């Protein structure tokens, strides 16, 4: 399958590498590939420059956003939430494409912990769907760190990942990718329509505080239910 990952940070790199390893034809999209490759500074979150990573993953071309949009059957939005609308605007989603949205609406302009710039009555995922009605947005993986996204077996017990979207076929497509990334069917919980992304995104303030209390991000929650 042709997949374009938008966003060259830790999440985008981790997902693109895992999806390529699963046998997909993957492009990694950025606004200016040449400029991105010449960066030497570490990001504010501690992610090193992409140059060495790119050399280690020669099968994943770094391309402009418009080329990434043209290539894909699935566009994975792994950008920072504040940049998602602009980045996808540049990618130009096409009729019938699925947007797998793993981003979060975090606003760190006032320091840490960040706040949410949209919540309660709306979500970033819904904003993307309204802006790109020809595409089919599916929210998933935004409630775990990038290592667990592609390797849920890192944790010693089973745990839960969520999926939300308005199109059943798009959700089935994304669920198939989750299986390939190591998520068993019993640990994937479909929350229904895309409106459920509000709850998934509003979990992030608690997630950030759990990370602070635990001292690391290698954790997740499990939905324990009565049969």
Buried (B, 14 or more C-beta within 10 A) or exposed (E): BEBBBBBBBBBBBBBBBBBBBBEBBBBBBBBEBEEBBEEEEEEEEEBBBBEEBBEEBEEBBBBBBEBBBBBBBBBBBBBBBBBBBEBBEBBBBBEEBBBBBBBBBBEEEEEEBBBBEBBEEBBBBBBBBEBBEEBBBBBBBBBBBBEBBBBBEBBEEEBBBBBBBBBEEBBBBBBEBBEBBBBEEEBBEBBEEBBBBBBBBBBBBEBBEBBEEEEEBEBBBEEEEEE
